[in-house]
């Protein structure tokens, strides 16, 4: 082995070690700090205690905010996935003039008009509709922002479903709804699972929309409460934040494990050959 190749291997190994450390250190902190009697921002062996857990559970809004996050995500995921499935099937099977251009335009607009650029019109619209401090209204806004990309993702899976399956079902008298529910969607289940995970993660971690639309602290999700956890002196509450961060990460991890166990994240459309 030449010296140049040895240097390249050493450099590659060092780069991999740095990247692994970049991701491993926060995970190690999240595993140890919640049970440390003197939690800090550094990484060290904890002095084991459950006082931080008791303090977090005693917080008046900790568990409530997690329940609010679950409610927002469930509604947003249900609306996004169901609407995306119907729209993707229609765009896949119905030949409309300019269909592909419309699809790419929706995706482009959903990518460009996001974040702070859309906050003012969204806030004004929700204010005029009387939906400020409405968890249902906030969930619908979250779903509306996710829907264009979800349609774009799911359409590829629906395109891969053989049309002969639908034709066979219609020969036996199946209606359009039965064809969609019993033929197309079961075959496209990996795509639906992908959209579910993607929409849940995006809704779960969204801070800006709930922060603007939900003024009542008792209605705010965990993503908002996590940014505002402070002690009586106004400093960061390091006794509550580690435990709350651990609780906040559990639903996403559980969802990943469940979907990975079922599909292994080897998503594909259509039928295996």
Number of C-alpha atoms within 10 A of each C-alpha: 5 6 8 9 10 11 11 11 12 12 12 12 12 12 12 12 11 12 11 11 13 11 10 12 13 14 12 14 19 19 15 19 28 28 20 20 15 14 22 15 10 10 14 13 11 17 12 13 13 12 15 23 16 13 13 20 15 12 13 10 19 22 18 18 22 21 16 18 25 18 17 25 25 18 21 29 27 16 20 27 25 14 18 24 24 16 18 23 21 14 20 20 12 10 10 11 8 8 13 13 10 13 17 14 13 17 19 13 12 16 14 11 12 11 12 10 10 13 16 12 11 15 16 12 13 18 13 10 10 11 16 21 21 18 21 15 20 23 24 18 18 25 26 16 21 26 26 23 23 26 24 18 18 27 25 18 24 26 18 16 20 14 12 9 12 18 13 13 16 14 9 8 11 16 12 12 10 14 18 17 12 14 18 24 19 14 21 24 19 23 25 23 19 21 24 22 17 15 26 26 17 17 26 25 17 18 18 13 20 26 18 17 23 20 13 11 14 15 19 27 30 28 22 21 21 18 11 14 19 16 12 7 7 9 10 14 16 19 25 26 24 26 23 25 15 15 17 22 13 11 16 16 10 11 15 16 14 12 16 13 10 12 15 12 14 9 14 17 18 19 10 5 3
